[in-house]
């Protein structure tokens, strides 16, 4: 009889997400899964509501990436009403979006990925946290991260309303233009942002790349999966967060396909497992072959490294230099090492900052013509953006009055769910092979496997006690609890 | 000219799209207009490190949030000071708690409120999309608001209560 180990965060106050590890009769791992709780009833909740409410509703789904949902939803409304926003409206949306990506990535690099690399994968548990990162990079850098983040969020609020409840995007444009008097503040912040992003790359270079032990961890087979990769690209196949076509490359890096938001249902299907509420997206043309990698498996990956793999470069100079350095260092495209997501995130920080500066400095950015009024009868709308954690699809269908009759979202973490399961599985196999390792080391090994993806399962979790408590329950062949490991 | 930040903050946490998760926000709504000018009542769907912004320049903070008990039936509204919670450092900024934020703010020299009190309301379903809370949770809003008034009242000078 198979055994099961559960790593369970238990309650809302302690965070969400669960890891299930199934053992065979001999005590070896037969399979491990990362379970992300799915919020219940979104489709039913959306049905019957005016489509124009969706950018506000969906941005409140979670407090981590409201701007991504708001923007994907707004683009779906453009499509729904068949309206093309004025050029400045697109620029303003992309400007806000670039700020958001930069802020989110910076937070991840310093405070989420930081414990793994800035502090170090083998550092004592007591140091492997945000305070440990501050201790390593220094208080002044810590203050700079917090200050930069606050300034960026203030700028989003200045133009788009509350960060958590943005009221910026409208079908056909945006709610308000940038006042000429506001432009210098955006430009100044963008210059600081570029400098900060480049500084972050230098931190990564000094702390990580100059440390052979860290590089060995990044390139280790335990954290490697040869999957397909997906990301939004512009007309020159360069990474774009806001607009473009979705490009997919195979595990050898060859273009597998390109599709638009409208074509996502032809490209992606969803697999259902009995042990999870999450539907696992896979490439329809390849098919679902289980939780395996390789060219015969439809499992694909999204988010920073996937975006870089799926592209042919970055659209800004410094970011493209960093992009070239990454692939040159790690042996060319595509890079399959999960822990390289952290590095790819820094490359994208530079791109976001440079793009922010380009847009803030654009002489047309204060053009007051920010909206084209929609006149078409609505029917179907689909929108896509690159959220920090990967490709995000919004799909609405309405009646002629614009009232939602069907809604579907495929969120970024969901797109990565199958590959995250692969990563957890590999870590778990190592975990149980290493039965003499200490408990916290085992937990950390598993955590590192999924932390690189920055999975967002932040469905209303405020976490007053503070820790994403992980618990591992080890059960014998009869299902009896024989060991419990907790953080 | 910018208004000075009121020294006392009553902060309702939650997501009003997610059924019972709205309870912190609903209690905060109930408390609007209950206090003198030195008390600000706010609500937010933010969490993790994002709460740091709310705490800057505050002296005393009452956080109103929900918790999921093992068994909802028989569970009661809980009160505690931050010191009693026993925070550990999270590796994730999305989920860092108030104790972790306190350590970060102190480490960075940003100060931290001298008192943080927590009012935690039991809920049964914080994950279903709905604007309507469970009746049993709705019934706790008045009690939670009354306890919040009592807690904050004790922080005010006698003349301002």
Interface residues (C-beta under 8 A of the other chain):
Chain A: X11 X12 X13 X15 X37 X39 X40 X41 X42 X44 X45 X57 X60 X61 X62 X63 X64 X107 X108 X111 X112 X115 X128 X129 X130 X131 X134 X139 X142 X143 X146 X150 X153 X163 X164 X165 X447 X451 X456 X458 X459 X460 X461 X462 X463 X464 X465 X466 X467 X468 X487
Chain B: X13 X14 X15 X16 X17 X18 X21 X44 X45 X46 X47 X48 X49 X50 X51 X52 X53 X63 X65 X66 X67 X68 X85 X86 X87 X88 X89 X90 X91 X92 X93 X94 X95 X96 X97 X98 X99 X100 X103 X104 X107 X108 X109 X110 X118 X120 X123 X126 X127 X128 X129 X130
